């Protein structure tokens, strides 16, 4: 679907903000972890795992960069700075799917536990944003299953 066919569904600004805060918290955790590993901890990683560690660290930062960039565009939509059509134009869509969702370079059990956890959380966040983007590109407002339950309670 091209950007011209988008019917302008919109995400709830509070939802976008919450997702953005979640992503930025993960960015901060990642920066802290990689900073510690980079300064002294890299030597504690087994030599045969170091290149995989570096590759998976790059995957992690790529996932986060893609998600935060996408969410910044959605925040711009919420703020009236750009339209949803502009936010979903090809240059603003998630990219790097092959890298972000590719198979791990090494068995995750061989990586430091902290990195494996960050990778899992970041991948999950990327997948959630990818689903949202798919719904928006299809012209469907994202559906929150809790809305259905809340509407039943209100009746």
C-alpha positions in Angstrom: 0.0 0.0 0.0 1.3 3.4 -0.8 1.2 6.4 1.5 -1.5 7.9 -0.8 -3.9 5.2 0.1 -3.7 5.7 3.9 -7.0 6.7 5.4 -5.5 8.6 8.4 -6.1 6.3 11.3 -4.5 7.8 14.4 -2.9 6.4 17.5 -4.0 7.7 20.9 -1.4 10.3 21.9 -1.3 9.0 25.5 -0.6 5.5 24.1 2.2 6.9 21.9 3.7 8.7 24.8 3.7 5.6 27.0 5.3 3.5 24.3 7.9 6.2 23.7 8.7 6.3 27.4 9.0 2.5 27.5 11.4 2.7 24.5 13.5 5.4 26.0 13.8 3.6 29.3 15.1 0.6 27.3 17.5 2.9 25.5 18.8 4.1 28.8 19.2 0.6 30.2 21.0 -0.5 27.1 23.3 2.5 27.1 24.2 1.9 30.8 24.8 -1.8 30.2 26.9 -1.4 27.1 28.8 1.5 28.7 29.7 -0.8 31.6 30.7 -3.7 29.3 32.6 -1.4 27.0 34.6 0.1 29.8 35.7 -3.0 31.7 33.4 -5.9 31.3 34.2 -6.9 27.7 37.2 -8.7 28.9 35.0 -11.0 31.0 33.2 -12.3 27.9 34.7 -15.5 26.5 36.8 -14.8 23.4 34.8 -17.1 21.1 31.6 -15.1 22.1 33.0 -11.6 21.7 32.3 -11.1 18.0 28.7 -12.5 18.5 28.3 -10.2 21.5 29.3 -7.2 19.3 27.0 -8.3 16.5 24.0 -8.8 18.9 24.8 -5.4 20.5 24.6 -3.8 17.1 21.3 -5.6 16.5 20.0 -4.3 19.8 20.9 -0.7 19.1 19.4 -0.9 15.6 16.1 -2.2 16.9 16.0 0.6 19.4 16.9 3.3 16.8 14.2 2.1 14.5 11.5 2.0 17.2 12.4 5.4 18.6 12.5 7.0 15.2 9.1 5.6 14.4 7.7 6.7 17.7 9.1 10.2 17.2 7.2 10.4 13.9 4.0 9.3 15.7 4.6 12.0 18.4 4.9 14.5 15.6 1.5 13.3 14.3 0.0 13.7 17.8 1.4 17.2 18.0 0.0 18.2 14.6 3.5 18.7 13.1 3.0 16.1 10.4 0.1 14.0 9.0 -0.2 10.3 9.4 0.4 10.0 5.6 3.8 11.7 6.1 4.6 9.6 9.2 4.0 6.4 7.3 5.9 7.5 4.2 8.5 4.9 3.2 11.4 6.9 4.6 9.8 7.1 8.0 8.6 3.5 8.3 10.4 0.8 10.3 13.3 -0.7 8.3 16.0 -3.1 8.9 13.6 -6.0 9.5 16.1 -8.6 8.4 18.6 -7.3 10.9 16.2 -6.5 13.7 14.3 -9.8 13.5 17.0 -12.1 12.1 18.2 -15.2 13.7 20.6 -14.8 16.6 24.3 -15.0 15.6 25.0 -17.4 18.4 22.9 -19.4 20.9 21.5 -16.8 23.2 22.4 -18.9 26.2 26.1 -18.2 25.4 25.6 -14.4 25.7 25.6 -12.6 29.0 22.2 -12.9 30.6 21.8 -9.1 30.7 22.3 -8.8 27.0 20.0 -11.6 26.2 17.2 -10.0 28.3 17.7 -6.6 26.6 17.6 -8.3 23.2 14.4 -10.1 24.1 12.7 -6.9 25.3 13.9 -4.8 22.4 12.8 -7.5 19.8 9.4 -7.6 21.5 9.1 -3.8 21.3 10.1 -3.8 17.7 7.5 -6.5 16.9 4.8 -4.5 18.7 5.6 -1.4 16.7 5.8 -3.4 13.5 2.2 -4.7 14.2 1.0 -1.1 14.9 2.6 0.1 11.7 1.0 -2.7 9.7 -2.5 -1.8 11.1 -2.0 1.8 10.3 -0.8 1.0 6.8 -3.9 -1.2 6.3 -6.1 1.8 7.3 -7.2 0.1 10.5 -7.0 1.8 13.9 -5.0 -0.3 16.2 -7.3 -2.4 18.4 -6.8 -2.7 22.2 -8.6 -5.8 23.5 -9.1 -4.0 26.8 -11.3 -1.4 25.1 -13.8 -4.2 24.3 -13.9 -5.2 28.0 -14.2 -1.7 29.2 -17.1 -1.0 26.8 -18.9 -4.1 28.1 -18.5 -2.9 31.7 -19.9 0.6 30.8 -23.1 -0.9 29.3 
